[in-house]
Amino acid sequence: GVRLGSGEEIRAALTVDATGRNSRCAAWAKDIGALHAVPEVEVVDPRVVYADALMRPPPGFTEKSGWRVLRIEHDLEPRYERGGKLRPSASGIIYEVEGGLWCVGLASYAGEIPP
């Protein structure tokens, strides 16, 4: 369960902490006496790797092209090879952010590293 900032308690038989690999939730719960021991951790590694950068588009490009987002998917559905191994896939995205800049991102799945 959880105790909200207002003091209201919401009870639960199961609480999932999906805040990431550096979560301190279990340690905090133990420190305040909500847990007798830190629970066993189960990690799910989706093997997603990504990189992004802010870039300045060519002058006037956005106004001339009329598009605001470009997304490219190498493979829309994960595919499995023999033996259950996930076949690598990749995607890319470009979208406008504040100040007229672009966020350009590349992602890959199954442990491949984007260029």
N, C-alpha and C positions, 0 to 999 in steps of 0.2 A: 504494500500500500504506500500511501504518500500523505504527508501533512503539507497543506498549502500555506502560503504566506499569511493567509487570513486566520490560520489556526485550524481550519476545517480538516478533518481526516477522511481520507477515502481508503477503505480497507480493500485488500486484494489477496487472493490465494497465491498469485504469481505476479511478480513485478519484473519487467524486462528493462534493463538499462541499455539503450542503443546509442549512447552518446559518443562512443568511439573508444579507441584503444587506450587513451589516457584518462579514462573516467576514474574519478575518486569516489563515486557514489557508494560502493560497498564499504570502503574504509570510513566514510562519514557516518554511514548507518551504524557501523560497529562502535564508533566513537561516542555516539549518543545513546547507545544501549539498545538500538532497534534490532541488532543482530547479535547472536552469541558467537558467531564465527563468520568470517568472510566466505560467501558461497563459492562453490566451484564455478570456474569460468569456462564457458564454451565459446570458442571463437569461430566465426564463419568468415573465411577469407574468399571474397569474390574474385580476387586476383585482377582487380581493375587498376590500371595505371593511367594517370592523366597529367597533362601539362597545359598551361595556358599562359598567355602573354597579352599585354595591352599594346596595340599597334595603332598608328595613325593611318587612316585610309587615304588613297590618292585624293587630291582636292576635287570637290564636286562629285565624287563617285556615288555617294548615297543618294543625292538628289537626282542624278542622271539615271541611276539604275532602278530606283523605286523599291528596292527590297530592303528589309530591315534585319532579316535573319537568314542565314544559309546553314543548313545542316546536311551532312553527308553520312550515311551509314553504309559500311562495307557489307554487313549482313544483318538483317533485321531480327533474325532468330538465331539463338545460339545453336550450333550444330555439334554433334558429338561424333568423334571418330571411333574406330574399333577400340575396345577396352575402356570405353566411357570417358576418354580424354576429350576435353572441350577444345574445339578447333579455334584458333585465334581469330579475332574479329577486331574491327577498329571503327572509329567514328571521328568526325570533325565538326566544329561549329564556329561560326563567326556571327557576332551580334553587336549592335551599337550600345555603348554605355555612355556615361556622362562625359561631358567635355568633347563630344564628337569622336571619341576613341572607339576602337573595336576591341572586343575581347575575342581572341582567337584561341580555340581549345582543341586539343587532340586527345583521344582516349583510346585505350586498347583493353582487351579482355583476354583472359586465360594466360596472363603473365607476360604478354608481349610488351615491349617498351615502345611508345610512340616516337616518331622521328623528331 
